[in-house]
Amino acid sequence: MGLYDVVLSMFCHKTAEKEAPPALVSYRTLFQYATWFDVLLLFMGSLASAVVGLAQPASIVLFADIMDTAGGAVDSDTQDTFDGIVIKFILLGAISGICGWTYAACFKVSGFRQAAMWRKHYFKAILRQDIGWYDTSNSNELPSKISETTHTVEEGVSSKLGEGVRFFFQGFGGLVTSLVFMWDLGLIMLCASPLPMFGAWLLQNTLKTSAQTVQDAYNEAGCVVTESLANIRTIASLQAENTVLQKYDGLLGTAEAAGVTKSRKVGFASGLLFASSNIMVSFGFLYGGWKLIQELQDTEDQEGNNCASGTDNTCDVKGSTILIAMFSMNVGAQGLGLLEPCLSAMTNARQSAKRILDTVDRKPVIDIWDTSLKTVANIMGEIIFEAVEFAYPSRPDAMVCNGFDLTIQAGQTAALVGQSGCGKSTGIQLIERFYDPLKGRVLLDGVDLRELKVQWLRQKVALVGQEPVLFSGTIRENIANGKPEGATMDEVQDAAKMANAHSFVMQFSLNYDQDVGARGSQLSGGQKQRIAIARAIIKNPTVLLLDEACP
């Protein structure tokens, strides 16, 4: 690929097909979780950031003063003048340091606080969704999606916002300083300013996009590692170590290729930035030198003296003035060029906030926090299926239940028997109200489950699934999870005895304080199942559902 193709692939967009603009939230919505304290932090950070940005052209003015002093006559006042300029430099450095710390801290603290609220509401909204929503969403991507979207929002309301304010005032201050000290030279350089602006934008944009490409490649390789370590027993039994290693090695090769491409693009962008800045400065030197020569010629007298002769330089155009105008414009152009990535970060934050709010504002079909529904006193536990028709949201064309009728009396033990896929587990999930029937009703003591509060219903129903899930922690903690309001040790032991788990638990060295490991890896399959049954029993449920689990 040639140089032109590289630039074209990085910066040209397809125009053949017009894509719909991404949905954005308003700036007010983006900062909706900002408290008055956050607003104060943003205000203080903006002021400090503006000072840091203006310090760039100010340092150029002080540097030009040094050039003037060094180029003038040497007398007793020269040292005092130098001392005064050095003190100004020290003060400017101290102010820049304090303001730099202030703006970074204020924006970061405010950003962390707001991002925490976005994460909290996003995760709460995800937990609120019905099971059907999870069926049509890739649940494996949700953790990374939460992390990615909230991090993008955090950048937009914190660090990138602070940098945007700083670069704006750096660009504005550089532009004004250049035009004030030498307006004609400033205008000449302004014509060439798009070069360093483009170079600065190109470098920032390349760093961002290339870094994301490399990160995506390593994330894909990391997924292989995570999946392999989580299923190491299966890999060992299949003798698939070499296969997994080859797959991982291939993905590392992709990441390496992405890294090489990143280095090439970043190198090109860096070279373009340096070259464009020097080209812009060369325009300034050419015009400034020409104008200085013209003034020297115009002021030259018959004796060969001109405005630069003698101890006092009376020329309107001075070397220091040319330097201030040139480098201030150069700094300002780079600041305006660096402003674009900050604006892009704000746009990305508004897009991510829209994706979050799409989930937050979604009202689930089965709302676990709907308080408008009712409860029933003295539940007996009669279950009735009336002409139930049902298909899973992920497979709407595959009807699982088609006119299903069943009555289970209170206190009755019933077993559903049939071939795989005939709807046994589906019936259990309808009772738990993970889903609602497409047609027909499921009744508990004659009341349609859709009329009952979901959380109250699930307090009355306990479920042990086909593959029992244990959480990291002790056996006692896992059993007590069935009773969130708090369970005593006697209740935990009674539940374990009813589930025929007490005997093997007491054989562990730590008894009920034995750690079960990640996902119960320290226990056998049968032991995990009995702990799960004990966890269900401790709820003292009205209805106990066992999906191929035997106590």
N, C-alpha and C positions, 0 to 999 in steps of 0.2 A: 504493500500500500504506500503510495507516494505521500509527500508532505501535504499537497493540496487535498488529497483524499482524507488524510487524518484530520485536518482542520474542518473539512466539510462534514465528516461523520460526527465530529464533536459539537458543531454549532449550527448546523442546518437542520431544519425540521421539515417533515413531509407536509406538503400542502395539497396533495392530490385529494386526500380525504379530510374533510373538516370534522374535527372531533368536538363534541359538546364540551363547553367550558366546565371545569370541575366545580362542584357545589362548594360554596364558602359560607361561613358564618360572618356576622358583622363583627367589627372590632369590639363593640360593646359586649357581645356575647362571648367573644374570646376572653375577655377580662371579667366575666360575670362572677367568678369566685374570688376576685380581689377584694379584700376588706379595706377599711380606711387606713389601716397600718400598711398594707401593701401599696396603696396609692401614695402614701407618704414616702415609702421606700423608693418607688418608681420616680417620684418627683425629685428626691435628693440625688438619686442615681443619675437622672438626666442632667441635672445641673453640673454634677461632678464630671460626667462624661463630656459635656460641652467644653468644660475647662481643659480637659485632656486633649480634645481635638484642636482647640485654639492654641494650645501650647506649641504645636508643631510649627506654624508660621511665625510665632513669637520667637522661637529659638533661632530661626533664620535671621530675623531682624537683629538679634543680639550678636549673632556671628558676623553680620555685615558691619556692625559697630566696631568689632575687633579688627576687621580688615581696614576700616577707615583709620583707626587709631594706629595700627601698625604701619600704614602707608604714609602717615603724616610726619611732621617734624618731631624729633625726639627732644624733649625738654623735661623740666622737673615735674610737670603735670601729667606726663605720659603714664607713669606708674600708677598715679591716683586714678586715672581714667580706666586703666586695665583692671585695677582692684574693684572699681565700681561695677564694671561689666561682669567680672567673675562673681561678685555678690549677687547680681541679678540672675546669672545662670544658676547659682546655687538655690536661690529662692524659687526660680521657675522649676528646677528639678524637684525641690521639696513639695511644692504645690502640686506638681504633676503626679508625684508618687502618692501623696495623700488622696488626691482626687481619683487616681487610678484604682487604689484600694477601695475607696468609698463606692465608686460606681460599680465595680465588679461585685463587691459584697452586697450592696443594696439590690441589684438586679438578680443576683443568684438567690438570695434569701427569699425575695418576693416570688421568684420563679419556682423554687422548691415548694413554697407554701401553696401556690396555686396549682402546681402539678399534682401535689398530694391530694387536693380536692378533686381534680379531674380523675385521678386513678381510683379514688374511693367511690365516686359516683359511677364510673365506668364498670368497675368490678361488681358493685351492688346491682347495677342494671343487668349484667350478665347472669348473676346468680338468680335474678328475678325471672329470667326467661323460662318458658315452658320447654319440656323435653323435645318437643317437635322442632323447636328452633335449633337445638343442638344437632338434631338429625340432619338438618340441611346446612349446617355450618361445620367447618372443619375444626373440631375442638382442639386438635393438636396445635393449630396455629393461633389459638386465642391467647396463650401466654405471651408469645412474641408480638402479637398484634397489640395487646395492652401496653407492653413495654415500648414498642416502636411509636405508636400514636401519641402516647402521653409524653414521651421524650421529645417528640417533634413539637408538641404544644409548649413544653417547658422551654425549649430553645427559643421559640418565637416570642415568649413573654418575658424572657430573662436575658441571657447572654447576647443573643443576636440583636435584641432590641437595644441593649446598651451600646453594642458596637455600631449599630446604625446611627444612633445619636452622635456618637464620637466621630464617625467618618463624615457625617453630614457637616458638622461644624468644622472639621478639618478641611473639607472641600470648600465650604463657604468662606472660612477665614483665609485660606490660601488664595482664593480668587480675589477677595476684597483687598488683601494686602498687596498682591501683585498690581492691581489696577490703581491703588492709591499711590504707590511709590513710583510707578512708571506705566501709565495707562496704555500708551501706544505699544510698548514691548509686551505688556500683559495681553493686549488684544491679538498681537501676532502669535504669541504662544498659545492663546486660547484656540486659535485655528488648528494647532497641532495637538491640542489636549486630548482629542479622542483616541490617539495612539496609546498613551500610558493608561488612560481609563479602560480601554479595551484589554490591554495587557494585564492590569490588575484584576479585572473581572474574569478574564480567561484563566488566570492562575487559581483564583478562589473557586471558580466553578469546576475546573478540572480536578482540583484536590477533593472537592466534595463528591462529585460523581464517580471518580475513579476509586476513592476510598470505599464508597458504597458497593461498587462492583467486587472489589477484593473481599469486603466483609461478607457479602452474599455467598461468595465461593467458599469461604472458610466456614460459614454457617451450615452450608450443605454438607461439608465434610464433618462438621461437628455433630450433625444429626446421625451420621453413620456411627460415630463413636458412642453417642448416647444410646441409640437403639441396640448396639452390640453389647455394651456393658449391662444394659437392663435385661438382656436375654442371653447372658453368657452360657447358661446351662444348655439352652437349645442349640446354640452355636457349637458347643463342645460335643453334644450328642450327634450332631450332623457332620462333625469334622469340617466345619465351614470356615475355619480360621483363615486359611489362605484366600478364600473367596472374598471374605470381608476385608482382608488386608489389601487385596488387589483393587477392590472398589474404593477404599480409602485413599490408596496411592494415586488412583486415577483422578479423584477429586482434588487431591493436593496439587496434581499437575495443572488442573484447571485454575486453581488459586495462584499457582506460580506464574502461569501465563498472564493472568489478570494483573499480577503485581508488576510484571515486566512492562505490560502495556501502560500501566499507571505511571511507571517511572519515565517512560518515553514521552507521554503526554505532559507530565508535570515539567520535565526538562524543557520541552518545547515552549510551554507557557511561561516558564521562568525566563528563558532566553528572550522571548518576545517582550516581556515586561521590561527587562533591563535595556534591550535595544530601543524600544519605543521611548523610554525615559531619556536615553542619551540623544535620540533623534530630536526630541522636543527641546532639550537643552541646547543642542547645536543650533536650532532656529533662533533661540534667544541670544546665543553668543554672536551669531552672524549679524543680527539686526542691532544688538546692543553695541557691538564693536564698530559697525558702520556709523551709527549715530554719534558715538563718542569721537570717532575720527572727524566726522563732519563738524562737530562743535569745536574741536581743536583747530581745525583749519579756518573756520569762520572767525574765531577770536584771535587768531595769530596777527601780531602787529609787524611793523617793518623790522624790528629788532629780533624777530623770531620768538617772542614771548607769546604765550596763550593763557587761557584760563587756568591751566594746570601748573603754570610757572609760579615760583615763589613758595612761601611756606603755607599759604592758604589756598586751597583748591576751590575756585569760585565757579567751576563748571556746573551747569545744570545736570549733566549726565555724569555720574560717578560710577566707578567700578562696584562699589558697595550697593548702589541703587540697582544696577543691572543684576547683581547676584540675588538681591532680595526679590526682585520681580520674577526672575527666572525660577529660582528654587521654590518660591512660594506657589507659583502657578503649577509647578511640577508636583509638589506635595498635595495641592488642592485637587489636581486631576486624579491622582492616585486615590485620594480619599473618596471622591465621587465614584470612581470605578469600584472601590471596595464596598460601596453602599448597596450595589445590586444584590449580592448574596444575602445581605441582611433583609432586604425587601422580599426576596424569594423565601427566606425562612419564615417571615411573617405570613406569607401566602400559604406555605405548607402547613403552618400551625392552624390557620383557619380551615384548611381542608381536613386536617386530622380532627379538629374539634367538631366539624360537621359529621364525620364518621362516628365519633363517640356519641354525639347527641342523637344520631339516628337510632342507636341502641338504647340510649337513656330514655328517649321519648317513645320508644316502641312499647305499646301496651300488649303484654303477652296474652295469648288465648286463655291460659290458665294462670291466673295471678295469685301467687302465694301470699301477697300482702293486701288482698282485697278484703276490706273490713265490712263491706256491705252485705256479705253473705251471712248465713246463720249457722248456729250450732244446735244440736239436739241433746236433750237430757236423757239419761238412762238408756244408752245405746245397748242393744242386745246382740247385734252382729249378724242379722239376716242379710244375705246377699242375693240379689235378683238381677239377672240379665234379661232384658226384654227386647227381643227382635233387634239385637245389636248388629250393626254393620260398621266395619272399620277397615281402614287401610293406612299404613304409615305415611307420614308426610314426604318422606324420601322416596317412597314407591307408591304413588297414588293410584297406579293402575293395577296393583296386586292386592286384591281384596282378601284380607285375612279372615275376617268374620263376615258372614253373609246371612243375616237373620238368626243369630245365635240366641238361644233361650236356655236359661239355667236358673234353678233356685237352690240355694244352700241355706238350710235352716240355722237359726242361732244355736250355737253349741255343737253343731254337727261337724264331723271331720270328713272332708271330701277330697278326692284326688282326681285330677284331670289326666287322662292317659290317651296317648295318641302318637302318631309319627311326628318326626321332626318337622317344624314349620306349620303345624296344624292350628296354632293359636293358643297353646297352653300358657306360655309366658305373656302373651298379649292380654289374656284375661286378667292375669295378676296386675299388669301395668294399668289396665283400665280401672281396677279396684283402687290402686294407689293414686289414681287420677294423674298419671303421667301424661295420659292422652284422654280425649273425650271421643265418644262414638260419633261416627258420621251420621248415623241414624239409630233410633232406639234409645234405651236408657239403661243405666246401671244404678240400682237402688240399694241403699243401706237402711234397713228397717223402714222400707217404704218411701224413703226420701231420695230424690234424684241427687246424685253426687255433685252435680253442677250447682246445686243450691246451697252446698255446705262450704264453710271456710276451709281452704285447702290445708293450712297448717293444723287446724283442729282435727281434720280428717286423718292426717298422717300421724297425729299423736295417738289415734285410736287403732291404727293399723301398723303392724310391724312386718318387715320383709327381709328374708334371707335369700340372696340371689344365687344363681348358679355358680358364679365365681365370687366367693365372699371377699370383700376388700377390708383389710385392716390398715390402720394408720400408724405411722411411726410413734413409738411410745411403749408403755408397759401393757401387760395383759389387763391389769386393773383399769387403766385409763381407757383401753379399747372397749371393755365391757361397759364402763360407766358412761361412755359416749351415747349409749341408748337412752340415757336419762339426763338430758342437758341441765335440768334444774338442780341436779346434784344427787349423787348416789352414795350411800354409806358402804363400808367394807362388808358388812353383813349382807346387804342387798346384792353386792357383786358376787359374793360366795354362794348365796342361795341361787342366783341365776346360773352360775357356773355348774352347780350340782344338778339343776334341772336339765341342763344341756349336756350332762355327762362329761364335763370338762374339768371338774374340780380335781379328779384323781391325777391326771397327767400334769396339771398345773402345779400340784404340790410336789411333783418329782423334780421340778426345776430348782436350781440352787437359790434363786431369789423369789420363788413362788409367784405370787401375783405381781411382783415388781420386776419380773423378767421382761426384758425388752424384746419386742416381736420383730424388730428390724424393719427395713424399708419394705412396705407392702406385705408385711408378715413373712419375710423371707427366712426368719429363724424358726418358723413352725412348719410342720408338714401340712399337706392339703386338708387332711381330716381334722387336724387340730385347729387350723384357721376356721374351718366351717363350724366347729363347735363353739369357738369364741364368738363367731358372728351370731350363732343361735342364742347364746347367752346374752349378747348385746340386744337382741330383739326381745327376749323374755323379760329383761329388766324394765322394759317400758310398761309391762303389764297391759298388753294391748287387748282390745276387744276382738280383733281379727288378726290372726297370725298367718302369714303367707310364706310358704316354703317353696322356692323354685328349684326343684330337684335337690333339696337339702334335707337330710334325714338326721334327726336327733339321736 
